[in-house]
């Protein structure tokens, strides 16, 4: 199937090096899309977890190899450091061909200029109270571990995926207020830099909205939300949810295979169609 083109694709918070990272899914997503600019907006590699008990998997290396391959073929890859990959401060600024590592970036689009930054530098908890941030990271890691085992049980019962951590964030007043304050503060940062909007990550909450006439965009994460932020060829920003995209992809393959069966009575196409129908029914 032909790759879908977007001028810009933004990914953040992959947390490679942790068991909760969805590296396989993000590699699958990238293999079906192409772009002129790929922005990796922080927390791509989770140095915090790797220093403790993190695990580096082959799929994590596959992602980095794919990214470097894209850069070697003309795609501009911009890696912005986050708090979990703050070890990159030792090498910033770094540039090799079409691949660069930076703290922030100003993206020029037909609709205006956007300030791109992970967001932790404007989070008082991660900058001034690092011990609280790391304590919170331990709790979040435990919640993800619990979430993984809970969803194994739900899958066996035929129940859909349920995010414990997102449910907690939605119900805990402090977390809701933190997200709201973060979004407002980052919007003001964009204004102070004479930019139309802000593109960030960090809080694992995808968003596409206006706050006091500033366009606030958050690319989400690839731990639970599994979202990418894209600039369309007609200069509109969209958030792609992997779960929705994979369903559309399966439906497109199914329709294509079904047409092959009708036109050619191809037994292999019929087998593919049957497999895709099973996948769709499991969604």
MOTABEL-V774168 format. One record per run of one state. SS is the DSSP state (alpha for helix, beta for strand, coil for the rest). FROM is the first residue (numbers start at 1). LEN is the number of residues. If there is no record, write none. Layout:
ss=SS from=FROM len=LEN
ss=SS from=FROM len=LEN
This chain:
ss=coil from=1 len=3
ss=beta from=4 len=8
ss=coil from=12 len=4
ss=beta from=16 len=1
ss=coil from=17 len=6
ss=alpha from=23 len=9
ss=coil from=32 len=1
ss=beta from=33 len=9
ss=coil from=42 len=3
ss=beta from=45 len=1
ss=coil from=46 len=1
ss=alpha from=47 len=6
ss=coil from=53 len=5
ss=alpha from=58 len=15
ss=coil from=73 len=3
ss=beta from=76 len=5
ss=coil from=81 len=5
ss=alpha from=86 len=5
ss=coil from=91 len=3
ss=beta from=94 len=3
ss=coil from=97 len=2
ss=beta from=99 len=4
ss=coil from=103 len=1
ss=beta from=104 len=6
ss=coil from=110 len=2
ss=beta from=112 len=6
ss=coil from=118 len=2
ss=alpha from=120 len=3
ss=coil from=123 len=1
ss=alpha from=124 len=5
ss=coil from=129 len=1
ss=alpha from=130 len=27
ss=coil from=157 len=7
ss=alpha from=164 len=8
ss=coil from=172 len=1
ss=alpha from=173 len=20
ss=coil from=193 len=4
ss=beta from=197 len=4
ss=coil from=201 len=6
ss=beta from=207 len=5
ss=coil from=212 len=2
ss=beta from=214 len=5
ss=coil from=219 len=8
ss=beta from=227 len=5
ss=coil from=232 len=5
ss=beta from=237 len=5
ss=alpha from=242 len=23
ss=coil from=265 len=2
ss=alpha from=267 len=16
ss=coil from=283 len=1
